[in-house]
Amino acid sequence: MAGGKGFDVCTEKGLRIDAGLFGESQSRVVVSCDSATVAAIETMAAKFGIAVSVLGKVNASDVVVNGENWGSIIEWKNNYDTAIEKQLAK
Protein backbone atom coordinates (compact mmCIF):
# COMPACT_ATOMS: atom_id res chain seq x y z
CA MET A 1 0.00 0.00 0.00
CA ALA A 2 2.82 2.38 0.83
CA GLY A 3 4.02 2.59 -2.77
CA GLY A 4 0.54 2.99 -4.23
CA LYS A 5 1.01 -0.07 -6.43
CA GLY A 6 -1.77 -2.57 -6.97
CA PHE A 7 -1.71 -6.25 -7.82
CA ASP A 8 -3.35 -8.87 -10.00
CA VAL A 9 -3.40 -12.28 -8.31
CA CYS A 10 -5.05 -15.67 -8.64
CA THR A 11 -5.83 -17.67 -5.53
CA GLU A 12 -5.82 -21.43 -5.04
CA LYS A 13 -8.99 -23.24 -6.08
CA GLY A 14 -10.94 -24.64 -3.12
CA LEU A 15 -9.45 -22.19 -0.63
CA ARG A 16 -11.41 -19.20 0.64
CA ILE A 17 -9.99 -16.04 -0.94
CA ASP A 18 -9.49 -14.29 2.40
CA ALA A 19 -7.77 -17.36 3.85
CA GLY A 20 -5.49 -17.67 0.85
CA LEU A 21 -4.46 -14.03 0.82
CA PHE A 22 -4.46 -13.11 4.50
CA GLY A 23 -4.60 -16.34 6.52
CA GLU A 24 -1.98 -16.79 9.20
CA SER A 25 -2.33 -20.55 9.59
CA GLN A 26 0.90 -21.20 7.69
CA SER A 27 4.20 -19.44 7.43
CA ARG A 28 4.24 -17.46 4.20
CA VAL A 29 6.54 -14.91 2.63
CA VAL A 30 5.58 -12.74 -0.33
CA VAL A 31 8.43 -11.68 -2.57
CA SER A 32 7.96 -9.04 -5.23
CA CYS A 33 10.50 -9.11 -8.04
CA ASP A 34 10.85 -8.40 -11.72
CA SER A 35 9.94 -11.20 -14.12
CA ALA A 36 13.61 -11.84 -14.95
CA THR A 37 14.29 -12.86 -11.33
CA VAL A 38 11.45 -15.38 -10.88
CA ALA A 39 13.41 -18.38 -12.23
CA ALA A 40 16.39 -17.64 -9.95
CA ILE A 41 14.12 -17.46 -6.90
CA GLU A 42 12.38 -20.71 -7.87
CA THR A 43 15.77 -22.42 -8.33
CA MET A 44 17.07 -21.22 -4.97
CA ALA A 45 13.86 -22.24 -3.19
CA ALA A 46 13.96 -25.71 -4.78
CA LYS A 47 17.57 -26.13 -3.61
CA PHE A 48 16.33 -25.76 -0.01
CA GLY A 49 13.07 -27.68 -0.45
CA ILE A 50 10.87 -24.59 -0.22
CA ALA A 51 7.58 -24.58 -2.12
CA VAL A 52 7.05 -21.58 -4.39
CA SER A 53 3.87 -20.26 -6.02
CA VAL A 54 3.70 -17.36 -8.43
CA LEU A 55 0.60 -15.48 -7.28
CA GLY A 56 0.41 -12.74 -9.87
CA LYS A 57 1.87 -9.43 -10.87
CA VAL A 58 2.23 -5.91 -9.54
CA ASN A 59 0.22 -3.35 -11.51
CA ALA A 60 -0.20 0.42 -11.51
CA SER A 61 -2.95 0.79 -8.91
CA ASP A 62 -5.78 -1.74 -9.03
CA VAL A 63 -6.56 -4.67 -6.74
CA VAL A 64 -7.52 -7.56 -9.03
CA VAL A 65 -8.30 -10.98 -7.54
CA ASN A 66 -9.14 -13.96 -9.75
CA GLY A 67 -9.89 -11.62 -12.65
CA GLU A 68 -12.27 -9.41 -10.64
CA ASN A 69 -11.29 -5.77 -10.12
CA TRP A 70 -11.82 -4.86 -6.45
CA GLY A 71 -10.96 -1.18 -6.91
CA SER A 72 -8.01 1.08 -6.39
CA ILE A 73 -5.26 0.37 -3.85
CA ILE A 74 -5.66 4.01 -2.79
CA GLU A 75 -9.26 3.27 -1.75
CA TRP A 76 -8.15 0.15 0.13
CA LYS A 77 -5.42 2.10 1.90
CA ASN A 78 -7.86 4.82 2.91
CA ASN A 79 -10.30 2.24 4.28
CA TYR A 80 -7.48 0.57 6.21
CA ASP A 81 -6.06 3.82 7.55
CA THR A 82 -9.44 5.17 8.70
CA ALA A 83 -11.20 1.99 9.93
CA ILE A 84 -10.79 2.67 13.66
CA GLU A 85 -11.84 6.30 13.51
CA LYS A 86 -14.91 5.35 11.44
CA GLN A 87 -15.91 2.77 14.06
CA LEU A 88 -15.39 5.27 16.88
CA ALA A 89 -17.55 7.84 15.06
CA LYS A 90 -20.58 5.50 15.11
JOGI-V726989 format. One record per residue. N is the residue number from 1. NEAR is the number of other ideal C-beta (glycine too) atoms within 12 Angstrom. D_CENTER is the distance of its C-alpha to the mean C-alpha in Angstrom with 1 decimal. Layout:
n;near;d_center
N;NEAR;D_CENTER
N;NEAR;D_CENTER
This chain:
n;near;d_center
1;18;10.3
2;9;13.3
3;14;13.5
4;19;13.2
5;20;10.9
6;27;8.7
7;28;6.6
8;24;8.1
9;27;6.8
10;20;9.4
11;24;9.6
12;18;12.7
13;9;15.9
14;8;17.7
15;17;14.9
16;15;14.2
17;19;10.9
18;13;10.6
19;15;11.8
20;24;9.5
21;22;6.2
22;16;8.3
23;15;11.5
24;10;13.5
25;11;16.0
26;13;15.2
27;9;14.6
28;17;11.3
29;13;10.4
30;18;7.5
31;19;9.7
32;20;9.5
33;18;12.9
34;12;15.3
35;14;16.2
36;8;19.5
37;14;18.0
38;20;16.1
39;15;19.5
40;16;20.6
41;23;17.6
42;19;18.1
43;13;21.8
44;16;21.5
45;18;19.4
46;13;21.9
47;11;24.7
48;11;23.6
49;8;22.8
50;16;19.0
51;14;17.0
52;22;14.4
53;21;12.0
54;20;10.7
55;24;7.6
56;24;8.2
57;19;9.1
58;23;8.9
59;19;11.4
60;16;13.9
61;22;12.7
62;25;11.6
63;30;8.8
64;25;9.6
65;25;9.0
66;20;11.7
67;12;13.7
68;14;13.9
69;18;13.5
70;22;12.6
71;17;14.0
72;21;13.6
73;26;11.2
74;20;14.7
75;19;15.5
76;24;12.5
77;20;13.5
78;16;17.1
79;19;16.6
80;16;15.0
81;14;17.7
82;14;20.5
83;14;19.9
84;11;22.6
85;12;25.1
86;12;24.8
87;9;25.5
88;8;28.4
89;8;29.8
90;7;30.4
